[in-house]
Structures are given as structure tokens and as C-alpha cells.
Amino acid sequence: MGFYYDDVHSKEMGINARLTSWQVCGALRNSTAVIPGKYGIADFGADFDSREIKISCSVSPKGNLKNLITVLDKISAWLDASNGLKQLILDDAPDRYFMARLNEKCDCERLLICSAGNFELNFLCPDPFGYAISDEHFNISAVGTHTVKREKGNIFSNPVYRIEGVFSAGTSVTITTNGSVVKIVNAVLPANEVLIIDSEKMTAWVENTSGVTLRNALPYLQDLNFPSLDVGNNEIKITASGGTFTNLEIVAKSRWR
């Protein structure tokens, strides 16, 4: 077993790595309150906290301490937490990635036999979910009611919608996802531009076909509703008034808890 961090595999850094445990469910943030005169507590539900991934590592014998330290110096630079979050992909779960960084100091235990070393890496994932490396994409090119099926992941996802068409003041397009309505009104959108709605970031913008952001699109949304996709079938209903709808591309952002 090994892992990729920032597109570099652990074996390239001279590390032998293995997972010794796996979180069936990440840490929870419980919302509770004590009510005077009532036994127990009042439960207002829970949501997910950050995730920790612990990896046990070893470095093969290097002959002497100087050579071992040289290897550890390279590992230190590779895993430098001050560089921010990087993609972490585990060989034992190769279909998903986590955004992670080291969470605490790492001390290497020197083994006297030929200067080998053992240590544990503790990665922090502020976003507790693992995201599909090969994500699911859906394209809808006509108004009406359609069904898209998410097959990856085990929890709802916050997708990205890319809407193409020709719209102007006085026109509208409505996209209903599993009963949740997103209505775009008075959008100025020529044929060479794309309106993007990002549910995870809770924002919207317009960009050209080269990917250059042109303007904020939040004022075009009648209400700040952002769609989500369930695992399995999802009903998508599209209606247009006064404009020409040509395509809706859905990037599912499929994920695992």
C-alpha cells in the first residue's frame, strides 16, 4: 500500500506505507441542549466534522543516520503543511481523493539496524468527504423532465451546473432538481457564454467559452437555492420562457462520507 500526495507517490520518496485503520464514519458535530426539568438532553441533530487519516510509514535501511536524514529532509519538503491543502489519494481507495495536509509534527523513530526509520503521518481533511477522481457528468439538451442517475459515492453531492443558451432581459429558465427550484431571470447570456452555478461554493458566475470569468451571476437567480444530487435517480425538469435553452451540463461532484 502507498499513497499519492500532490501527484507524487510515497514510493518515489522512499516510503513504505500502510493504513492501520479506517474511519467508518468521520467525527460528528452534535447539536444538543440541556433543558431544565427534563432527563437527558434535547437533540437538534448532527453534521460532519473534519476527517483525520493516519498512515503508518517506514523508511528502508540507509546504512547510516546521515543518509536517513537526507531522505527525511526530502519527505519534509514534500509534505510541508505551509503549502496548503493538496490531493491525497490512497492506494487502498483509488477511486477517490481527499484534500488534506499534515495536522501535527512527525517524529521518526530510528531503528539501529542499518538506520531504518518508522513514523506516522496524521493528515487533516477540513472537508471530510472523499471525491470521485473520475467524476460523473450528465448533459441535457432539451426542455422537459429528465432523469440522471448517480452511481458513485454514498451521500448527496453539491453539483456544478453549466447552462448554455441565448437569454436576455425579460426571459427566464427554470431548473427543478428533485423538487428544488432554481429560476434564472433577466440573464443576459449570448451564445458564446456559459452561466455556471456552483452548489458547493454557493455562488454563480458567467464565463466565456475559454473559461474566463466575465461577471457575477448571483443577481440573475430569483432565489438563492442551490441544487443537490442524491445517490441513484434524480429528476431534472427544465422550462424556458422567452429565451432559447440549448444545454445543461451537470458535474455531479460525487463523493463518499
Summary of the structure (lengths in Angstrom):
residues: 257
radius of gyration: 24.0
end to end distance: 21.6
largest distance: 77.5
contacts: 724
relative contact order: 0.17
helix: 9%
strand: 52%
